[in-house]
Amino acid sequence: MEYVFRKKIDIERHEHIYKGRHYNINYLEYAKKGSRHLLVTLSGFNGSELEGRPAKYNYMRTLSDFPGNKLFIKDEVDDIPVYYYGEGGDTYYLDEVCRLIEDKCKEMGVQKEQLIIAGSSKGGTGALLIGFRLGAGHVISGANQLDVGSYLYGLNEKLRNLLLMKMVGSIGEEEVHRLDQNIRKLILVERTKSRLYFHAGNEDAHYYQHMQPMLKHFDQHGI
């Protein structure tokens, strides 16, 4: 309980709202004077999406001693996750998050080579989307999804309907396939200067279904 209380106070002190062209994005900012690095951490699911509970910031305690600039960015539109990608089939949310990070890099004097984007599961997918879009020096992804549409379609009916309706506006096979292909186009790059770090349990379904095809692609292109 003490940690929960301290975390709440910490969030109140460091939380900001980025007012983008299409969305307002909540984020935590920890500036470290003299640091040339920026670590951006993205969130996974909170487990209470059907109850309409807002997104949570992940890995705050784990990264409390990180000796550089830090951002923790939420992923939600109307309290519904959109994979740091977008709603209704567009990529506006991805665009806005990238602009936020670019603005902070300029403010903090951080070069793209010293930018680190990290996350796991949904946050891991977001880290790849954002990291490749920005040309981040380092991308850390744990147990990410590649075929996001198919993954969401495999969830329980209520959660599947909620998330797919928000992201693509429909739950039909055509829309699910299109979302898979759109995410693949952004993740399965053929060249990048980013250094990539992956983590997954060897018995994790994410590893077999999503990461192995992705890693095979990267190997084939010398990434």
Protein Blocks (a to p, Z undefined) as FASTA:
>chain_A
ZZmmmmmmmmmmmgccdddfkbccdddddddehiabdcddddddehimmnopacddehkl
mmmmpcbdcddddddeehiaehhnagehiaklmmmmmmmmmmmmmmnopafklpccddeh
jlmmmmmmmmmmnopabdcdehiafblmlmmmmmcfklmmmmmmmmnopacfklmmmmmm
mmmmmmmccbdfbdcdddddfkbfklmmmmmmmmmmmmmnoZZ
